[in-house]
Amino acid sequence: MFRTLLICLLVIPVGGAIVEIGITRVLAFIIPAVILIALGINQTMTWLESKRLPRKGLTTSLFVALTLTNLFMLRDGLVNAATWYQDYGLGGMQYGAQQVFPRAASYLEDAPETEIILTPNWANGTDVVARFFLGDPLPIQIGSVDGHISQLKHLDQDTLFVMTTSEYQLAQESGKFEDIQVEEILHYPNGAPGFYFVRMGYVGQIEKIMEEEQQERLVLRSAKIVIDGEPVEVNHSLLDIGEVMHIFDGDPYTLGRTFEANPAVIELLYPTPRKIRGVSVIIGSTEAEIRALLQADPNSEPVEFVKTFQGSVEQPEAVFTFPEPNRAQKLRLEIRDLRQSEPANVHLWEITTH
């Protein structure tokens, strides 16, 4: 038995050690912990009995102590649990479902024409939780104010945002909104502001501001990375997840995702010309068109190849072999996700030339 218990103590933490410590990964530790506690209590009781203390008194004292401890823990959990931890957002307690969803429903009851946009950035599966409270189909939108910051969308006084504190600050600092009216604030148990119910409108020059920002986002970014042991200059579309080095690091699990560009553009400028027979791109389970333009030097006319690929979970890699090898110093790739229009997020896990 004791050998089995020791094996459990060694094996149970493995799940947390491989990924990250989390309650669901180490919950099984309760079983050997309870057994060890019981063994310890039994040993202590046996030792006290050897000191000629009456068994009845010991068992009664133990019962009273455990009962009072459990009652104290119950009261502490009911009264103070919400303030044990101060992180109420996505990385912590994910607090607020019982407060925010019924309050959103009351707004709709009072004014059915209200378009409520409720942030999902404070909990996992916010849309699922919303359906539990509000029914299906949802009478509200699940979305962040960030969408209205990065793109021009419908916005009037019937639009009501439900934001976290960080999103409210982001909206204020963006300079794209005016007449910001906070109708209500739902506070966390520790008294800090949790959810802001806000109405606002765009500033007068919003079309011009958005157009200038969009043009700026289309400008290719530059970086230098090492490919096959030599430094390579890379020009690429703006990314919102990962860095361009993640697309060339040899790891198929690291990701680079374009902010809104479709096609995603990747330009490689090698120090010296090299022979390129083709290119492989991990595109995931989507349909993509890959356009490759090769130049013997940056000023020469490009040779163009285009091909469409259907990725899948089983075969996420598109292997594009050119009709003939080409000697090139510059390679430009345009990867277009055919299932999306622009703006869109193009996912790239890895690009290799061969």
MOCORNOR-V953500 format. One record per residue. N is the residue number from 1. SS is DSSP state (a for helix, b for strand, c for the rest). Layout:
# MOCORNOR-V953500
N SS
N SS
This chain:
# MOCORNOR-V953500
1 c
2 a
3 a
4 a
5 a
6 a
7 a
8 a
9 a
10 a
11 a
12 c
13 c
14 a
15 a
16 a
17 a
18 a
19 c
20 c
21 c
22 c
23 a
24 a
25 a
26 a
27 c
28 c
29 a
30 a
31 a
32 a
33 a
34 a
35 a
36 a
37 a
38 a
39 a
40 a
41 a
42 a
43 a
44 a
45 a
46 a
47 a
48 a
49 a
50 a
51 c
52 c
53 c
54 c
55 a
56 a
57 a
58 a
59 a
60 a
61 a
62 a
63 a
64 a
65 a
66 a
67 a
68 a
69 a
70 a
71 a
72 a
73 a
74 a
75 a
76 a
77 a
78 a
79 a
80 a
81 a
82 a
83 a
84 c
85 c
86 c
87 c
88 c
89 c
90 c
91 c
92 c
93 c
94 c
95 c
96 c
97 a
98 a
99 a
100 a
101 a
102 a
103 a
104 a
105 a
106 a
107 a
108 a
109 a
110 a
111 c
112 c
113 c
114 c
115 b
116 b
117 b
118 b
119 c
120 c
121 c
122 c
123 c
124 c
125 c
126 a
127 a
128 a
129 a
130 a
131 a
132 a
133 a
134 a
135 c
136 c
137 c
138 c
139 c
140 c
141 b
142 b
143 c
144 c
145 c
146 a
147 a
148 a
149 a
150 a
151 c
152 c
153 c
154 c
155 c
156 c
157 c
158 c
159 b
160 b
161 b
162 b
163 b
164 b
165 a
166 a
167 a
168 a
169 a
170 a
171 a
172 a
173 a
174 a
175 c
176 c
177 b
178 b
179 b
180 b
181 b
182 b
183 b
184 b
185 b
186 b
187 b
188 c
189 c
190 c
191 c
192 c
193 b
194 b
195 b
196 b
197 b
198 b
199 b
200 b
201 b
202 b
203 c
204 c
205 c
206 a
207 a
208 a
209 a
210 a
211 a
212 a
213 a
214 a
215 a
216 a
217 a
218 a
219 c
220 c
221 b
222 b
223 b
224 b
225 b
226 b
227 b
228 c
229 c
230 b
231 b
232 b
233 b
234 b
235 b
236 b
237 c
238 c
239 b
240 b
241 b
242 c
243 c
244 a
245 a
246 a
247 a
248 c
249 c
250 c
251 c
252 c
253 c
254 c
255 c
256 b
257 b
258 b
259 c
260 c
261 c
262 c
263 c
264 b
265 b
266 b
267 b
268 b
269 b
270 b
271 b
272 b
273 b
274 b
275 b
276 b
277 b
278 b
279 b
280 b
281 b
282 b
283 c
284 c
285 c
286 c
287 b
288 b
289 b
290 b
291 b
292 b
293 b
294 b
295 b
296 c
297 c
298 c
299 c
300 c
301 c
302 c
303 b
304 b
305 b
306 b
307 b
308 b
309 b
310 b
311 c
312 c
313 c
314 c
315 c
316 c
317 b
318 b
319 b
320 b
321 b
322 b
323 b
324 b
325 b
326 b
327 b
328 b
329 b
330 b
331 b
332 b
333 b
334 b
335 b
336 b
337 b
338 c
339 c
340 c
341 c
342 c
343 c
344 c
345 c
346 c
347 b
348 b
349 c
350 b
351 b
352 b
353 b
354 c
